[in-house]
């Protein structure tokens, strides 16, 4: 244990004062190890870069979350086509595979051209999607949108590395607040566009094109972080390109694709026990294990994921706790809109706005808890309290049923607030405790791991909900229908109908059905749905328990990371003076 601790200290001894080795021409910001250049906060390039990153953060949700919420509408217009789900799946796969590569390589080559290329690809994808004439074109467009998303998902990294360590909590809360229109209210806006505009769902993609295009221009004009020459002195670009971990990328990407495909196919295109799902799942797991072994024992010169990051205890804790928080958020994103539709309302606009509660609460949770990072209670205690609150209110959420709409809505808000608190703490900690030269790969792995675990959790939750509903609905409907006077010999036909559709029109089409019997059947269906959702929320407590235990392994000194060290500026070669005020402020704090 002592050796591990010593290794951890050696790796992060510069976390307070900056990198141990600093490029000679990157400006006094990094040579001094602390402080902010005079005029930095008000420079056109910092302001322009900040606005560009704000738009980029919104692009992530406009390009994925908003279209996903209206996929059924898109399918009705362009299809119907059973492959519509590939539009969101391709986006997720591409984003998950490439974000780790982008984070790792941009640590060495510089971020500017990766971000510009990502936004350019996102713009192409948005335009193609907005003008799609069929589902296949839409799926193809999401390849480009996913490539853009691989850079967009790193928006916390982009904003936090251009502000001093001690302000990273505030920076994360502010960037989240700026993304609130799309993160928190996106589903409602998407459904309003469908309902009230002539272009309907296409406006979602045109909005994405407009914001991506504006962001692209601002990045071109204003965003000049350290480039290759400043980051990699003594080596040529050709040499660095040769060192790219191609084998690691192929193993990681291939394993991730197989894993996510299996989780997406299971229970939808194929049964969970089918050869297609089992074989793909096993191959994915084996390849990902091979990736880890390759990174450890082959020790590539520029590893996709530096394995020594996992010697940092606080990084491991942040990854585990943050991933569990993301699991809960993914569950609510998928399960809650279904719950609203099946238990509370069929009004399209109301469904959209009720689906916003979790995302909106998450954004406010990050905004409200941002100042706590540096000046509040101990970071370790914040991790524990936020995860405890999440577990408690997920448990209470299981009490929500068809007659407790207000309770369910309130719990989604409270859970969202706690998830926001968890997200903020873990994202900030994960970026602070790793060496500055690995902030891209470390943050990208954290984002990728959260996406993987979120997808796994979603598949588990959907499988639980589906199985619980299927196991209960037949008995509940049969009992309710016969008690209401429905003929017993008509039950098989009734069950066959509700297996396809549970609408009032479908139920009313069954021979011998009356209004009173239909109401009894509908109530029984809602009861089955309510109990299936309850089981999902209770099952999430298992993941919460793992995260709570992990919190105890965090160290008590994380407050020491919040210094005036500035990892990068957006104009490093041009801003030469270090502000004395920033040094004095750090001394006072």
N, C-alpha and C positions, 0 to 999 in steps of 0.2 A: 504493500500500500504506500509506503514511504517513497519507493521509486516512482510510482505513478504520480504522486503529488509533486515530486521534484521535477518530473518531466513536464507536468502541467504548468508549474511555475516558470520553468525555462522557456516554454512556448509563449507564455503570455506576460513575461516580465515587462514587455514594452507596451502593454495595453493602456498604461496611463500616460506614457510620454511619446508614443508613436513607434514606428518601425525601428528595428535595430539597425538596419542599413537603409540609407536614404539616397536616392538619385541626386547627384550634385546640381543638376540644372532644373530641379522641379520647384525651386522657389523657397524662400525662407520659412514658409508655413510648415513644411515638413522637416527642414533642417533644424528649426528651433524646437520642433516637437510639440508646440502648443501655440495657441493664439489664433486670431482671425485677422486677415489682411485689412488694413485701413480702407474703409469704403466698400468692403465686400458685400455687406447686407443690402446696400443700395445700388450696387453696380447693375447696369442694364443686363449683363450676362447672367448674373445670379437671379435677378427677377425673371428674365426670360426663360431661364432653365427651370425655375420653380414652376412657372405657369405651364411649361411643356410637360413636366413630370405630373402635374395635376391632371392635365388632359389625358396623359398616358394612363394614369390610374383609372380614370373614368372609361377609357377605351376598353380596358379589360372586362368591365362589367357590361358595357354597351354591346360589345362584340360577342359575348357568350351568354350571360345571365338573362338579358332582355329577350333575345331571340328564342332561347330555350323555353321561356315562359309562354311563348305563343307558337310553338312548333305545331300544335294541332291545327291552328288557323292556317299556317303556311302549308301544311300537308293538304288541307281541304282545298286550298287555292291552286297549288301546283300538282297535286296528286289526284287521288290518294295513292301513296306509295308506302309499302311496309318498311322500306329502308330509310325512312325519314329520321330514325333515331341515329343514323350514321352522321348526320349533320353535327350533332353535339359530340358524338363519340370521337370523330376524327379530330375535332378541335381539341378535345381533352388529350388524346393520344399524342398529337404533334407537340402540343404545349409541354406535356410532361416529359417527353423524350428530349427536346431541344433546350429546355431552360437550364438544365445542368451544364450542358455544353457551353451555352452562352455565358453563364456565370463564371465558369472555370477559365475559359479562354480569354474572356474580356479582362480578367485579373492581370493577364500578361500583356495582351495586345492593346488594351485600352477599350473603354466602353462606347466612345462616341459613334463609331461606324456600325457597331452592332445594334445600337439603339436606332440609328437612322435607317439601317436596312430593315429592321423589324417593323418600324412604323410604315416604311414604304410598302412592304409586303402586306401589312394589315390594310393599307389603303386600297391596294389592288383587290384584295379579298372582299372588302366591304362593297366596292363598286360592282364586282361580279355578282355578289349575293343580292344586292339591291335590284339588279337587272335580270335575275335568274328567270328562266322560262320553264324549268323543270327541276325535279329533286336532285338529279345527278349533278347539274350545274351548281346547285346550292351546296352539295357535299364537297365538290371541288373547290368552291370558294372558301370553305371552312379550313382547307389545308393552308391557304395563305393567311387566314385570320388566326389560325393556331400558331403559325410561325411568328406572327406579330405578337401573339399572346405570350410566347416564350420570353420576350423581352419585357412585355407589359407587367407580367406577374412579379417582376423584380423591382417594382416601383418603390417598395420600402427601402431597399438597398440604395437606390439612386438618390433618394432624398436624405437618407441618414448619413451617407458617407460625405456629403457636402456641408454638413453642419457639425459643430463640435460635439464630442461624446456626451457632454452633460445636457445637451439640448435634444438628444435623439428621441426621448420620450415625448416631448412636446412636438417635435417634427412629425413623428408617426401619428400622433393624435390629430394634428392639423391636416396632414395629407389624407387621412381617413375622412375627416370632416369635409374636405374638398371633393371627395369621391362620393359623398352622401347622396347626391341626386341620382346617380346610377346604381350604387351599391344598395342604398336603402329604399329608394322609390322606383327603381327600374321596372319591376313587374307591373306596377300600377300605370306608369307612363307607357309601357309597351302595349298594354291592353287599351289604353286611351287612344293611342295611335291607330290601333286596329279599328276601334269603334268610331272615331271622329275625323279621320283624315281620308282623303280620296285615295292616297297611295297605300293606306292600310299598313300591313306589317313591313312593307318595303321601307317605310320611313325609319324603322329601327336601324336598318343598315345604312341608309343615307345619313342619319345622325352620326353613326360610327364613322362614316367616310369624312364628314365635315370636321369632327373633332380630331381624328387621326391626321388629316391633312394639315390642320392648324398646328398641331403638335409637331409634325414633321418639319414644318418651316421654322418653328422656334428652335428646335434642336439643331438645325442646320446653321442658324444665325448665332445662337447664344451658347450652346453647350460645348465647352472645350475642356474636358477633364484631362488629367495626365495621359499622354499618348504612349506609344510603344517605346520611343526613344527615352522618355522620362522614367518609364517603369522597368525597362529591361536593358540597362546599360551593360556593355560588355558582350552582348550576344546580338546576332543578326536576326532579322525577321525569318529568314530561311531556316536558320537553326531552330528558332522557337517553333516554327510550323512543323518541323520534323519531329519535335518533341511532343506534339499533340497526342493525347492518349486515344488513338483511333480504336484500338482493341477494346479498351475500357468502355468507350462510347457505344460500340457495336454490341457489346455484352449487356450493358445497362439498357440501351434502347430496345434491343431485341427482347430481353427479359420483361421489361416494362410493358411493351406492346402485347406480348403473350398473356401476361397477367391481367391487364385491363380488358383485353378481348374476352378472356374466359369469364371474368366477373360480369361483363356486359351481356354476354350470351346466356349465362346461366339463368334459367327461369323465364327467359324471354324467347330467344330463338331456338334454344335447345333446353332440355331438362338438365338439372344440376348433375345428374348421374350419367349423362350421355358421354360417349367417347370423345366427342369434340371438346366439351368443356373440361373434362378431367385431363385429357392429354395436353391441351393448351395450358391449363393451370400448372400442371406438373413441369412442363417445359419451361414456363416462365419462372417458376421458383428455382429450378435447377440452374438456369442461366444467370439469374440474379445472384445466387450463391457463388457461382463461378466468377462473377464480376468482383465480388468482395475478395475472394481468394486471390484473384489475379492482382488486384490493387495492393494486397498485403505482401504477397510472396514474389511477384514479378517486379514490384517497385518501379513503375514507369517514371521517367525523369520529370514529367509534368502530369501528375495523376489527375484524373477527372474529379475525384474526391480525395483530398489528402487524408489518409487514414489516421494520421496523428491528431486530427481534430477530435477524434473520439476518445482521446486521452484526457480531454478537457471535461471535467465532471459537469460543470454548469451548462456547457453546450448540450451535452446529452440530456440533461434534465429539461432544458428549454425545448428541445426537439420532441421529447416524449409528451410533456405537458401541452405544448402547443398543438401537437397532432391530435391529442384527445379532444381539445377544444374544437378543432376543425371537424372532427368526427361528429360532434353534436350539431355543429352548424350545417354540415352536409345533410344530416338526418332531417333537420327541420326544413331545409331547402327543398328536399324531396317529399317528405312525409306530410308536412304541414299544409301545402296547397291541396294535396289529395284529401286531407282531413277536412279542410274547409269545404271542398266540393261535395264530399260524400256525407257530411254531417250537418253543415250549416247553411249553405246557399248555393244556388246554381247561377246566380247573376254574374256575368262575365267581369264587369267592372269591380264589383265588390270582392270577387275572388282575387283580382289583381291587387287591390289595396290591402286586403287582409294578408296576402302573401308577403307584404313588405315589412311586417312587424319585426321579424327577426333581423333582417339586414339593417333596417333603420336603427334598431336597438344596439346592434353590434357596433355600428358607427358611433353612436352616442357613448357607448361603453368605452371605446378607445379615447374619445375626446375628453370624457370626464375623468378618466384615470391617468391620462398622460402626465399631468403635473406630479402625480404620486411617485413616478419613477425615481426622481432625484430627491424630492423633498418630503415624501410621504414615509410610510412605515417601511421596514426592511423588505427588500425585493423578495427574499425567500418567503416571508410571511404573506406577502401579496399573492404569490403563486399559490400558496396553500389555501388562503381564504377564497380566492376566486374559483379555484377548482372545487372547494367544499360547497360554495354557493351553487355552482353548476350542478353538482350531484343532487343537492337537496331539491332544487326546483325542477330538475328533470324527473325526480320522483313524484313531485306534486303534479307535474304535467300529465302523469299517467292517470290522474283522477278525472281529467277532462273527458266528457262524453257528449252525446247529442243534446243534452239538456243543460250543459255547462259551457256554453260558448264564451261567456265573459271570462271565466276562469282560464280557459285554454288560451285566449288571446293575451290575457295578462301574463301568463307563464311564458309565452313565446317572447314577450318583451323582456321579462326579467332574465330569462335564459340568454337572450341576445346580449344584454348588458354584461353578464358575467363572461360570455365568450369574448366580447370585445376587450374586457379587462385582461383575460388570459392571452389573447392575441397580442395586445400591445406589449405586455411584460415579456413574453417569450420572443417576439420578433426583435425587440430592443436588446435583450440579454444575448440572444444568439449572435447578433452582429457585433456586440461589444467584447465578448470573452474570447473571440478567435483572433489570431494575428491579423493586422490590417491588410497584409498582402494576400490573405486568403478570404477576404470578406465576400468576394463574389461567389466562389465555389461553395463556401460554407452556407451562405444565405440561400443560394440556389438549391443546395441539397435539402435544406430545411423546407423550402417551398415544395420541392418535388416529393419529399417524404410525406408532407401533409396532404398533398394531392393523392398519393397512393393510398395512404391510410384512410383518407376520406372516401375514396372510391370503394375500398374494401368494406368500410363500415356501411356505406350506402347499400351495397349489395346484400350485406347481412341483414340490415334493417328491412329492406324490401322483401327479402325471402321470408323473414319472420312474420311480417305483416300479411303477406300473401298466404302463407301456410295457416296462420291463425284464423284468418278470415274464411278460407276454404273449409277448415275443420269445423267452424261454428255456424256458418250461415245456413247450411242445409237443415240442421236441427232446429235452429231458431225460427226459420221461415215455415217449416212444416208444422211446428207447434202453434205458431201464431195464426197461420192460415186455417188450420182445422178448428182451433178455438173460436175463430170468427165465423165459422160455418161453411168453410170451403170443403168440397168433397175430397175425401182421402185419395180416390183414384186419379184425381187431377194433379196431385203433388209432383209426380215425376215431370210432367209437362211444365209446371210452374218453375221447378228448379232448373230445367233446361233453358227456359227463357231468361231467368235472372243471371245465369252463368254468362250470357251474352250481353245483357243490358239490364240495368236496374232503374231505368227511367219510368216515370208514371205511365207513359204511353205503352212501353213494352209490357209492363205488368198488367195493364188494363186490357191488353190483347189476348190474354189467356182465357179460354172458354170457362164460363161460370164465375168470372171475377166481378165483384161488386165494389162500390166505392169504399165501404167499410172494411172489406177484406183487403183491398189494396192498401189502405192506410195501415192496417195491422202488419201486412207484409213489409211495407216500407220501414215501419218502426223496427221490425226484426232485423232487417238488413242494416240499419243504422247501428243497432245494438252490436251486431257482429263486427262492423267496422270499428266501433268505439273500443271494443275489447282488444281487437288486433293492434290498434295504435297504442293502447295502454301497455301492451307487452313490449312493443318496440322501445318505448321510453324507459321502461324498467330494465331492459337488456343493456341500455347504454350505461347503466351504473357500473357494469363490470369494467368497462374501459376507464371510467372515472376513478375506480378503485386503484387501478394500476398507476394512474397519474398522481393520485394522492400519495401513494407510497414513494414515488419518484421524487416528490417535493422534498422529502426528508434528506435526500442526498445532496441537495444544493448547499453551497457554502454560505457563510454569513457575511462575506466581504464584498458582495457585488456592488455595493454603493461606491467603492473605490474606483470603479471603472468610469464614473461620470466626471470626466475632466474636460479641459479646454482643448484637448488634442483634436485637430481637424485632419481627417484622413485624406481628403482631396478637396480642391477647389474647382470651380467650373472655368477658371481662367488662370491656372497656376503660373504660366510663363509671364503674365502681364501684371498681376497684382503683387507688388514687391514689399510693401511695408506691413509690418505686424502691429496691430493695434495694442498700445500700452494698456488701454482700458480693459481689454479682454484678459490680459495677464493679471491685472489688479483684481478683476472680478473673480478669477479663479483662485487667487490667494485668499479672498474674502470668503469664498465658498468652501 
